Amino acid sequence: MSENSVAAGVGSSAGPGGVPPAERLLNLVIALVNTSVSMTKQQVRQGVAGYGDAPSLEAFERMFERDKDTLRGLGVPVVTVDAGGHSDDVGYRIDNEAYALPAIDLTPAELGVLALAAQLWGDKTLRTDTSRAMTKLRAAGTPGLGASGAAEDALVGLAPRVRAVGDAYGPLLDAVTERRTVRFRYRTASTGVLADRRVEPWRIAVRGGGWYLVGRDVDREAPRVFRLSRIEGRVRVGARPGAFAIPDHVDVDAVLGAAGQERVAVLAVVPERASAVRARAVEVPAHVPPVPEGFDVVAIPFRSVTTLAEELAGYADAVVVLAPPELRADVVRRLQAAAALGASTGSDDEEGSRG
């Protein structure tokens, strides 16, 4: 149980003295945790912010009793210390041993799951949080989480990746929640052509390392799937909330089925290159396009054209896509964009040297 958990368990409206109940409860927890022996009601009223402004003794009594019940309901072990004398001498404290978290003792399998989860997100916001969490576990001396721990070694090459969502995610999520139509510029996977799309957004889902919008294409009058990484420019959200009704049962897996159907890519690979690709090789189909001289033929299964194209483009001329044509086109488009970027940079450098 943490102090944030205490705050989450109560309302936030201010009490008689202007101190919100959540803040008053936190103040009480801090006081009862740090008291050397116990605190009487009188000491609580005088020393804990939020209680001293109670308009009467009776109001303070009701407030204090209610707060004690709330804390106990949240799992905070508030115990009563009876001094054996007058009722005014009865004190209260928090049992620190019962309140503290037990020592962390994780099995190798559990450590592996934690390490895998920490590697899942490539998004920089979550990467900061997961990095801090793993650092704290290492600082606490948790075995197996060192820089060269067996848990991390065993997961090399196995960690899934969810790529950064980009600027489209926030507006689309709001549009789904408020049922507002959206407009955006979208680059198709097969041709690379940019076109305006008007969509009634239903769901946002992640598959194969990428984020997808599932919704109804207004112009095509049919459900469609849009990969967020192919949305270019700003997403324009309609002004009217409740502009459409989301179907009661949206089968995201069925709608994404076409994008997630397993296929086989046929590649020409330079000998002794692209070992990660070769490790996934399956039987080469009977009929393949012409293979460049000196290249090996490798076939690998895949589900997402975009995800595989991103990987293969990183090998540059060491891997040539033979089939399917849409995968080849996506890889070529990426390589041409990289070449154009390099040419532009070189031109700028040349002009700068002349100056």
Secondary structure, 3 states (H helix, E strand, C coil): CCHHHHHHCCCCCCCCCCCCHHHHHHHHHHHHHHCCCCEEHHHHHHHCCCCCCCCCHHHHHHHHHHHHHHHHHCCCCEEEECCCCCHHHCEEEECHHHHCCCCCCCCHHHHHHHHHHHHHECCHHHHHHHHHHHHHHHHCCCCCCCCCCHHHHHCCCCCCCECCCCCCHHHHHHHHHHCCCEEEEEECCCCCCEEEEEEEEEEEEEECCEEEEEEEECCCCEEEEEEHHHEEEEEEECCCCCCCCCCCCCCHHHHCHHHHCCEEEEEEECCCCCHHHHCCCECCCCCCCCCCCCCEEEEEEECCHHHHHHHHHCCHHHEEEEECHHHHHHHHHHHHHHHHHHHHHHHHHHHHHHC
